[in-house]
Amino acid sequence: MKVLLLQDVKSQGKKDQIINVSEGYARNFLFPKKLAIPADAKAVADAKNRQDSANHKVELEKQAANELARKLNDATVKITADAGEGGRFYGAVTSKDIAEALKSQFSIEIDKRKFELDAPIKAFGTYKIDVKLYQGIIGKLTVMVVEK
């Protein structure tokens, strides 16, 4: 008997997958626990529509991430920092500072955890920083740290 799984079932399959099981297993276990429904034409069409909708949503998210990556590649964030004698920083420029500067200068809001800094920036200069926007999509942001 062919059934459409409504939830993941261990050793059987994942949600929205059509599997072939014995009638007794389906009638006595899967149907009463609402883990599956018979795989008729309506159920299969509904599952296909849900899958197409999810694929479309992922595609839109990828397009938005690619567009944001292009914007970041063209952007240069300027951050001012205090320094003492010898050009040594009093503190450091962290991913939080970069995120705040990006939001104030370009109105682009990105979570501070998406910036890939090996260590906080402790010297003046220009840095290229990777920004993880989506799985497999990485933008390169230029950060220029200057003295006040």
ChimeraX commands (.cxc) that place a marker at each C-alpha (Angstrom):
marker #1 position 0.00,0.00,0.00 radius 0.5
marker #1 position 1.35,3.43,-0.91 radius 0.5
marker #1 position 1.19,6.09,1.81 radius 0.5
marker #1 position 2.27,9.72,2.07 radius 0.5
marker #1 position 4.20,10.43,5.26 radius 0.5
marker #1 position 3.01,13.43,7.28 radius 0.5
marker #1 position 6.03,13.29,9.62 radius 0.5
marker #1 position 9.45,11.68,9.62 radius 0.5
marker #1 position 9.14,7.99,10.51 radius 0.5
marker #1 position 12.27,6.24,11.71 radius 0.5
marker #1 position 13.57,3.63,9.26 radius 0.5
marker #1 position 10.72,4.38,6.83 radius 0.5
marker #1 position 11.19,7.84,5.38 radius 0.5
marker #1 position 10.91,11.59,5.68 radius 0.5
marker #1 position 7.93,13.95,5.67 radius 0.5
marker #1 position 6.07,14.30,2.30 radius 0.5
marker #1 position 7.73,11.15,0.97 radius 0.5
marker #1 position 5.64,8.42,-0.67 radius 0.5
marker #1 position 6.57,4.95,0.54 radius 0.5
marker #1 position 5.24,1.45,0.05 radius 0.5
marker #1 position 4.27,-0.34,3.29 radius 0.5
marker #1 position 2.11,-3.31,4.22 radius 0.5
marker #1 position -1.58,-2.66,4.76 radius 0.5
marker #1 position -1.47,-3.84,8.36 radius 0.5
marker #1 position 1.41,-1.48,9.25 radius 0.5
marker #1 position -0.38,1.42,7.63 radius 0.5
marker #1 position -3.82,0.66,9.12 radius 0.5
marker #1 position -2.63,-0.29,12.62 radius 0.5
marker #1 position 0.32,2.05,13.19 radius 0.5
marker #1 position 0.75,4.88,10.68 radius 0.5
marker #1 position -2.88,6.00,10.25 radius 0.5
marker #1 position -3.94,5.95,13.96 radius 0.5
marker #1 position -0.85,7.94,15.00 radius 0.5
marker #1 position -1.46,10.37,12.11 radius 0.5
marker #1 position 2.00,9.70,10.71 radius 0.5
marker #1 position 0.71,9.01,7.20 radius 0.5
marker #1 position -2.30,9.17,4.89 radius 0.5
marker #1 position -3.17,7.06,1.85 radius 0.5
marker #1 position -1.29,8.28,-1.22 radius 0.5
marker #1 position -4.25,9.28,-3.38 radius 0.5
marker #1 position -4.07,11.90,-6.14 radius 0.5
marker #1 position -5.12,14.83,-3.93 radius 0.5
marker #1 position -2.58,14.05,-1.19 radius 0.5
marker #1 position 0.23,13.65,-3.74 radius 0.5
marker #1 position -0.70,16.95,-5.43 radius 0.5
marker #1 position -0.78,18.77,-2.08 radius 0.5
marker #1 position 2.66,17.40,-1.16 radius 0.5
marker #1 position 4.05,18.45,-4.55 radius 0.5
marker #1 position 2.62,21.96,-4.11 radius 0.5
marker #1 position 4.21,22.27,-0.63 radius 0.5
marker #1 position 7.55,21.12,-2.04 radius 0.5
marker #1 position 7.34,23.57,-4.96 radius 0.5
marker #1 position 6.49,26.39,-2.54 radius 0.5
marker #1 position 9.46,25.55,-0.33 radius 0.5
marker #1 position 11.79,25.40,-3.37 radius 0.5
marker #1 position 10.50,28.79,-4.56 radius 0.5
marker #1 position 11.12,30.31,-1.12 radius 0.5
marker #1 position 14.70,28.98,-1.07 radius 0.5
marker #1 position 15.28,30.38,-4.57 radius 0.5
marker #1 position 14.04,33.83,-3.49 radius 0.5
marker #1 position 16.32,33.76,-0.45 radius 0.5
marker #1 position 19.30,32.86,-2.66 radius 0.5
marker #1 position 18.51,35.73,-5.06 radius 0.5
marker #1 position 18.27,38.18,-2.16 radius 0.5
marker #1 position 21.59,36.92,-0.76 radius 0.5
marker #1 position 23.30,37.28,-4.16 radius 0.5
marker #1 position 21.98,40.85,-4.50 radius 0.5
marker #1 position 23.21,41.70,-0.99 radius 0.5
marker #1 position 26.61,40.17,-1.82 radius 0.5
marker #1 position 26.89,42.47,-4.85 radius 0.5
marker #1 position 26.04,45.48,-2.68 radius 0.5
marker #1 position 28.62,44.49,-0.08 radius 0.5
marker #1 position 31.34,43.97,-2.70 radius 0.5
marker #1 position 30.87,47.60,-3.81 radius 0.5
marker #1 position 30.62,49.04,-0.28 radius 0.5
marker #1 position 33.42,50.41,1.87 radius 0.5
marker #1 position 32.60,50.90,5.54 radius 0.5
marker #1 position 34.59,53.63,7.27 radius 0.5
marker #1 position 35.15,53.23,11.00 radius 0.5
marker #1 position 36.96,55.75,13.18 radius 0.5
marker #1 position 38.88,54.63,16.23 radius 0.5
marker #1 position 40.81,56.28,19.04 radius 0.5
marker #1 position 44.51,55.60,19.33 radius 0.5
marker #1 position 47.17,56.50,21.83 radius 0.5
marker #1 position 50.88,57.07,21.38 radius 0.5
marker #1 position 52.49,55.02,18.66 radius 0.5
marker #1 position 49.16,54.47,16.87 radius 0.5
marker #1 position 48.01,51.73,19.26 radius 0.5
marker #1 position 44.26,51.28,19.71 radius 0.5
marker #1 position 42.60,51.77,23.05 radius 0.5
marker #1 position 40.23,48.97,22.16 radius 0.5
marker #1 position 39.52,46.97,19.01 radius 0.5
marker #1 position 37.10,46.99,16.10 radius 0.5
marker #1 position 34.81,43.98,16.44 radius 0.5
marker #1 position 32.15,42.46,14.21 radius 0.5
marker #1 position 29.54,44.31,16.29 radius 0.5
marker #1 position 31.16,47.65,15.42 radius 0.5
marker #1 position 31.26,46.70,11.74 radius 0.5
marker #1 position 27.59,45.68,11.76 radius 0.5
marker #1 position 26.57,48.97,13.40 radius 0.5
marker #1 position 28.66,51.03,10.95 radius 0.5
marker #1 position 27.20,49.12,7.98 radius 0.5
marker #1 position 23.69,49.79,9.24 radius 0.5
marker #1 position 24.30,53.52,9.82 radius 0.5
marker #1 position 26.23,54.16,6.58 radius 0.5
marker #1 position 24.40,51.94,4.07 radius 0.5
marker #1 position 21.13,50.95,5.84 radius 0.5
marker #1 position 22.07,47.30,5.45 radius 0.5
marker #1 position 21.34,45.22,8.53 radius 0.5
marker #1 position 23.40,42.05,8.93 radius 0.5
marker #1 position 23.80,39.97,12.08 radius 0.5
marker #1 position 27.22,40.38,13.70 radius 0.5
marker #1 position 27.72,36.60,13.73 radius 0.5
marker #1 position 27.80,36.52,9.92 radius 0.5
marker #1 position 31.07,38.48,9.76 radius 0.5
marker #1 position 34.13,36.25,9.66 radius 0.5
marker #1 position 36.86,37.92,11.69 radius 0.5
marker #1 position 39.77,35.76,12.80 radius 0.5
marker #1 position 40.52,38.28,15.56 radius 0.5
marker #1 position 39.32,41.80,16.37 radius 0.5
marker #1 position 40.95,44.51,14.27 radius 0.5
marker #1 position 43.60,46.33,16.34 radius 0.5
marker #1 position 45.40,48.45,13.74 radius 0.5
marker #1 position 44.55,51.17,11.25 radius 0.5
marker #1 position 44.20,50.21,7.61 radius 0.5
marker #1 position 41.91,48.62,5.06 radius 0.5
marker #1 position 40.61,45.09,5.53 radius 0.5
marker #1 position 38.59,42.68,3.37 radius 0.5
marker #1 position 36.11,40.77,5.49 radius 0.5
marker #1 position 34.02,37.77,4.43 radius 0.5
marker #1 position 30.31,37.92,5.24 radius 0.5
marker #1 position 28.35,34.65,5.18 radius 0.5
marker #1 position 24.98,35.55,3.70 radius 0.5
marker #1 position 23.58,32.16,2.73 radius 0.5
marker #1 position 24.86,28.64,2.36 radius 0.5
marker #1 position 27.57,28.91,-0.29 radius 0.5
marker #1 position 27.12,32.68,-0.79 radius 0.5
marker #1 position 29.83,34.87,0.72 radius 0.5
marker #1 position 30.12,38.63,0.27 radius 0.5
marker #1 position 33.38,40.57,0.61 radius 0.5
marker #1 position 33.11,43.80,2.59 radius 0.5
marker #1 position 35.86,46.40,2.65 radius 0.5
marker #1 position 36.40,47.98,6.07 radius 0.5
marker #1 position 38.58,51.05,6.40 radius 0.5
marker #1 position 39.72,51.87,9.93 radius 0.5
marker #1 position 40.93,55.48,10.32 radius 0.5
marker #1 position 42.07,57.61,13.24 radius 0.5
marker #1 position 39.70,60.18,14.74 radius 0.5
marker link #1:1,2 radius 0.2
marker link #1:2,3 radius 0.2
marker link #1:3,4 radius 0.2
marker link #1:4,5 radius 0.2
marker link #1:5,6 radius 0.2
marker link #1:6,7 radius 0.2
marker link #1:7,8 radius 0.2
marker link #1:8,9 radius 0.2
marker link #1:9,10 radius 0.2
marker link #1:10,11 radius 0.2
marker link #1:11,12 radius 0.2
marker link #1:12,13 radius 0.2
marker link #1:13,14 radius 0.2
marker link #1:14,15 radius 0.2
marker link #1:15,16 radius 0.2
marker link #1:16,17 radius 0.2
marker link #1:17,18 radius 0.2
marker link #1:18,19 radius 0.2
marker link #1:19,20 radius 0.2
marker link #1:20,21 radius 0.2
marker link #1:21,22 radius 0.2
marker link #1:22,23 radius 0.2
marker link #1:23,24 radius 0.2
marker link #1:24,25 radius 0.2
marker link #1:25,26 radius 0.2
marker link #1:26,27 radius 0.2
marker link #1:27,28 radius 0.2
marker link #1:28,29 radius 0.2
marker link #1:29,30 radius 0.2
marker link #1:30,31 radius 0.2
marker link #1:31,32 radius 0.2
marker link #1:32,33 radius 0.2
marker link #1:33,34 radius 0.2
marker link #1:34,35 radius 0.2
marker link #1:35,36 radius 0.2
marker link #1:36,37 radius 0.2
marker link #1:37,38 radius 0.2
marker link #1:38,39 radius 0.2
marker link #1:39,40 radius 0.2
marker link #1:40,41 radius 0.2
marker link #1:41,42 radius 0.2
marker link #1:42,43 radius 0.2
marker link #1:43,44 radius 0.2
marker link #1:44,45 radius 0.2
marker link #1:45,46 radius 0.2
marker link #1:46,47 radius 0.2
marker link #1:47,48 radius 0.2
marker link #1:48,49 radius 0.2
marker link #1:49,50 radius 0.2
marker link #1:50,51 radius 0.2
marker link #1:51,52 radius 0.2
marker link #1:52,53 radius 0.2
marker link #1:53,54 radius 0.2
marker link #1:54,55 radius 0.2
marker link #1:55,56 radius 0.2
marker link #1:56,57 radius 0.2
marker link #1:57,58 radius 0.2
marker link #1:58,59 radius 0.2
marker link #1:59,60 radius 0.2
marker link #1:60,61 radius 0.2
marker link #1:61,62 radius 0.2
marker link #1:62,63 radius 0.2
marker link #1:63,64 radius 0.2
marker link #1:64,65 radius 0.2
marker link #1:65,66 radius 0.2
marker link #1:66,67 radius 0.2
marker link #1:67,68 radius 0.2
marker link #1:68,69 radius 0.2
marker link #1:69,70 radius 0.2
marker link #1:70,71 radius 0.2
marker link #1:71,72 radius 0.2
marker link #1:72,73 radius 0.2
marker link #1:73,74 radius 0.2
marker link #1:74,75 radius 0.2
marker link #1:75,76 radius 0.2
marker link #1:76,77 radius 0.2
marker link #1:77,78 radius 0.2
marker link #1:78,79 radius 0.2
marker link #1:79,80 radius 0.2
marker link #1:80,81 radius 0.2
marker link #1:81,82 radius 0.2
marker link #1:82,83 radius 0.2
marker link #1:83,84 radius 0.2
marker link #1:84,85 radius 0.2
marker link #1:85,86 radius 0.2
marker link #1:86,87 radius 0.2
marker link #1:87,88 radius 0.2
marker link #1:88,89 radius 0.2
marker link #1:89,90 radius 0.2
marker link #1:90,91 radius 0.2
marker link #1:91,92 radius 0.2
marker link #1:92,93 radius 0.2
marker link #1:93,94 radius 0.2
marker link #1:94,95 radius 0.2
marker link #1:95,96 radius 0.2
marker link #1:96,97 radius 0.2
marker link #1:97,98 radius 0.2
marker link #1:98,99 radius 0.2
marker link #1:99,100 radius 0.2
marker link #1:100,101 radius 0.2
marker link #1:101,102 radius 0.2
marker link #1:102,103 radius 0.2
marker link #1:103,104 radius 0.2
marker link #1:104,105 radius 0.2
marker link #1:105,106 radius 0.2
marker link #1:106,107 radius 0.2
marker link #1:107,108 radius 0.2
marker link #1:108,109 radius 0.2
marker link #1:109,110 radius 0.2
marker link #1:110,111 radius 0.2
marker link #1:111,112 radius 0.2
marker link #1:112,113 radius 0.2
marker link #1:113,114 radius 0.2
marker link #1:114,115 radius 0.2
marker link #1:115,116 radius 0.2
marker link #1:116,117 radius 0.2
marker link #1:117,118 radius 0.2
marker link #1:118,119 radius 0.2
marker link #1:119,120 radius 0.2
marker link #1:120,121 radius 0.2
marker link #1:121,122 radius 0.2
marker link #1:122,123 radius 0.2
marker link #1:123,124 radius 0.2
marker link #1:124,125 radius 0.2
marker link #1:125,126 radius 0.2
marker link #1:126,127 radius 0.2
marker link #1:127,128 radius 0.2
marker link #1:128,129 radius 0.2
marker link #1:129,130 radius 0.2
marker link #1:130,131 radius 0.2
marker link #1:131,132 radius 0.2
marker link #1:132,133 radius 0.2
marker link #1:133,134 radius 0.2
marker link #1:134,135 radius 0.2
marker link #1:135,136 radius 0.2
marker link #1:136,137 radius 0.2
marker link #1:137,138 radius 0.2
marker link #1:138,139 radius 0.2
marker link #1:139,140 radius 0.2
marker link #1:140,141 radius 0.2
marker link #1:141,142 radius 0.2
marker link #1:142,143 radius 0.2
marker link #1:143,144 radius 0.2
marker link #1:144,145 radius 0.2
marker link #1:145,146 radius 0.2
marker link #1:146,147 radius 0.2
marker link #1:147,148 radius 0.2
view
